[in-house]
Amino acid sequence: MSTKDEYLDKIKQQLGEWQGELDALQAKAAGATDELKSKYEEQAAALKEKLSEGHAKFDELKASADDVWEDLKEEAEEKWTAIQSGLKDSLEKVKSFFS
């Protein structure tokens, strides 16, 4: 595992990428049919919630003291993996609306 700063940089970059994907999907939804917009809105709410969870975890890890980082690494990786999996699945589902 990497250092705390490297790990936080990785999370921050990934959150930024997901936000960019969500923004692009939102732009596509703006020009979609009402039915598609409705499907998008449903899934987008869940996606935004998962992104919020990711940002909250990032903030929690960032605020943790460096001396406890070693103790938090494994737990942080497990939680991040769960958030990452949920976000990827949700993004793929929303992307499928526009395929």
C-alpha positions as CSV (number, residue, x, y, z in Angstrom):
1,M,0.0,0.0,0.0
2,S,1.1,3.5,-0.6
3,T,1.7,6.4,1.8
4,K,-1.3,8.4,3.1
5,D,-0.7,11.3,0.7
6,E,-0.4,8.9,-2.3
7,Y,-3.5,7.1,-1.3
8,L,-5.5,10.3,-0.8
9,D,-4.3,11.6,-4.2
10,K,-5.5,8.4,-5.8
11,I,-8.9,8.7,-4.2
12,K,-9.2,12.4,-5.1
13,Q,-8.3,11.7,-8.7
14,Q,-10.9,8.9,-9.0
15,L,-13.6,11.0,-7.4
16,G,-12.9,13.7,-9.9
17,E,-13.1,11.2,-12.8
18,W,-16.4,9.9,-11.6
19,Q,-17.8,13.4,-11.2
20,G,-16.7,14.2,-14.8
21,E,-18.5,11.1,-16.0
22,L,-21.6,12.0,-14.1
23,D,-21.5,15.5,-15.5
24,A,-21.2,14.1,-19.1
25,L,-24.1,11.8,-18.5
26,Q,-26.2,14.7,-17.1
27,A,-25.5,16.6,-20.3
28,K,-26.7,13.7,-22.4
29,A,-29.8,13.3,-20.3
30,A,-30.7,17.0,-20.9
31,G,-31.4,16.2,-24.5
32,A,-33.0,12.8,-23.9
33,T,-36.7,11.7,-24.0
34,D,-38.8,12.2,-20.9
35,E,-38.8,8.5,-20.2
36,L,-35.0,8.3,-20.4
37,K,-34.6,11.4,-18.3
38,S,-36.8,9.8,-15.7
39,K,-34.6,6.7,-15.6
40,Y,-31.5,8.8,-15.5
41,E,-32.8,10.9,-12.6
42,E,-33.5,7.8,-10.6
43,Q,-30.1,6.4,-11.0
44,A,-28.3,9.8,-10.8
45,A,-29.7,10.3,-7.3
46,A,-28.1,7.0,-6.2
47,L,-24.9,7.9,-8.0
48,K,-24.7,11.3,-6.3
49,E,-25.2,9.6,-2.9
50,K,-22.4,7.2,-3.6
51,L,-20.2,10.1,-4.7
52,S,-21.0,11.9,-1.5
53,E,-20.0,8.8,0.5
54,G,-16.7,8.8,-1.4
55,H,-16.1,12.4,-0.6
56,A,-17.0,11.8,3.1
57,K,-14.6,8.9,3.3
58,F,-11.9,11.0,1.6
59,D,-12.4,13.8,4.1
60,E,-12.3,11.4,7.0
61,L,-9.1,9.9,5.8
62,K,-7.6,13.3,5.1
63,A,-8.4,14.4,8.7
64,S,-6.9,11.3,10.3
65,A,-3.6,11.8,12.0
66,D,-0.6,10.5,10.3
67,D,0.4,8.4,13.2
68,V,-2.9,6.4,13.0
69,W,-2.7,6.0,9.2
70,E,-1.0,2.6,9.5
71,D,-3.9,1.4,11.6
72,L,-6.5,2.8,9.2
73,K,-5.0,1.6,5.9
74,E,-6.7,-1.8,5.7
75,E,-10.1,-0.6,6.8
76,A,-9.8,2.4,4.4
77,E,-9.0,0.1,1.5
78,E,-11.9,-2.2,2.2
79,K,-14.4,0.7,2.4
80,W,-13.0,2.4,-0.6
81,T,-13.2,-0.8,-2.6
82,A,-16.9,-1.1,-1.7
83,I,-17.6,2.5,-2.6
84,Q,-15.7,2.1,-5.9
85,S,-17.6,-1.1,-6.8
86,G,-21.0,0.6,-6.2
87,L,-20.1,3.7,-8.1
88,K,-18.8,1.7,-11.1
89,D,-21.9,-0.4,-11.2
90,S,-24.2,2.6,-11.0
91,L,-22.2,4.5,-13.7
92,E,-22.4,1.5,-16.0
93,K,-26.1,1.2,-15.5
94,V,-26.7,4.9,-16.3
95,K,-24.4,4.7,-19.3
96,S,-26.4,1.8,-20.7
97,F,-29.4,4.2,-20.9
98,F,-27.6,6.1,-23.6
99,S,-26.2,3.2,-25.6
